[in-house]
């Protein structure tokens, strides 16, 4: 989908504050409400706008430990992949989950309260599907940048 300057401005504004009213958005891009609404609807229908959410600060709600978990596997079959993806996507602790190229096959960002909670997650992970050959975890000491806003 081709995005023009107005589309990009609307998207930047919504990435900064998804609670902006239609009138505020329309005013910011020099449109009236109806054409602005039509643009937003087109962006939503095209899947450019996936959803509008509230972002919580993990530490403020007791989720103080961020771990990056890398997984190597033995079985690269499609059946195993489906079982593993279904298992991992059901874990609420997993914030992000990627299939990787390189030394490890999968990587996930995990957010938990503390090391005990991470150990419980780790046990669930390694017992979820047979075929995991190695799990390596690293822990964030400090978050230096966190954003969900994509560059436009």
N, C-alpha and C positions, 0 to 999 in steps of 0.2 A: 504494500500500500504506500502510495506517495503521500508524504506529509508536507504541507506548505508551512509558511512562517506562522500563520495563525494557529494551525493545529499544534505546532511545536510549543508555542507560547501557552496555549491551553494546557497541554500536557505538563509543561514545567510548573505552571501554577498549581495544578492538581497534585503533582508529586510533592510540592512543598506543603500544601494544605488541602486535603481532599474534602474538607467541610465548607469550602468556599461556596457561596450561593451562586445560582445561575446568573443572577443580576450582577454580582461582583465579577464573575468570569467574563460575562458579555461586555461589561464596561471596560475591563482590562484589555480586551482585544478589539475594542471599537465596533462591537456588533450589538444588535438588539437581542432580546432573549430568545426569540424563535430561531433565528439562524444559528445562534450559539448552541442551543439545545440540539438542533439537527446535526451540527458538527460532532457534538459529544456522543449522540446516539450512533452516528456513523462510526466513530472511533470504538465505541463499545461493541457494535455489531461485527466489526472487523477483527475484534479480539485485541486491538491495540491497548485498550483499557481493559485489563483483566478483572479487577475488582477494586473496591475502595475499602481500605481497612484503617484501623487504629494501630499505631506502633507503640508497643509497651517497652519500657526500659527494664531489661531483664533483672538487673540488680535491685531495682525498687520493688520487685515482686518476689524476691528471694531466690532468683536463679543466678547465682554468682559465679558459677564455673562454666567456662566455655571450653569445649574440647573439639579438636579436629581428629577424626578417626579415619584411618586408612585401612582398607581391607584387601588382602590378596585371596584369590580363590583357586580351587583345583578344577572345578567344573564350569566350562564355558558354554554349556548347552542352553538353548532357549528356555527349556523347561525350568532349569535351575534359576536362570535369570528372572523369570516371572515369579517364582516362589520367593526369591530373595528380595526383589523389589517390593512385592506385596507385604512381606514381613517388615521391612525397614520403614516403608511409608506409613505403617500403622503405629510406629513408635512416636509418641508425642514429643519426646526429647529431641528428635531429629529435626533441625530447622532447615537444613539444606542437604541435598543428596545428589551426588554426581557419579556417573560412570566415567572412568579416567583412561587416558593413554599414559603409558609409562610403567614404572615399577609396580604401582598399586592399581588394582582394578576399580575400586570404588573409594570415594571419600565422602564423609558427612561432617556437618557442623552440628554439634550436640550442645544443648543448653540444659544444665541441671543445677541443683541447689549447692551440692558439695561433692566431695570425693566419694562418700558413701553412696550417694545417689548415682554417681557415675559408675561405681562398681556394680550396682544393681542393673543399670542399663547395659553394661558390658556383658554381664552374665546372660541377660535376655538376648543380646545380639548374637553371641557365639553359640547359643543353644537354639536359635531361631531356625536355621537351615544348615544341614550337614554340607560340608564342602568348603568351608572357610579354612584356608591354610595359615593365614597370619593376620593379626590385627595389631596395628601400631597407633598409639594415641599421643598427641601433643596437646598441651594445655596453654591457653592464652593467659599471660600475666597481666596484660592491660590492653584494652581496646583503644586504638589510636584514631581510627576512623570507622564510622558505621553509617552507611546510607543505603537507602533503597532507591534513591533517585537515579535514573539512567541518564547519561549525557545525551542531549539532543542537539 
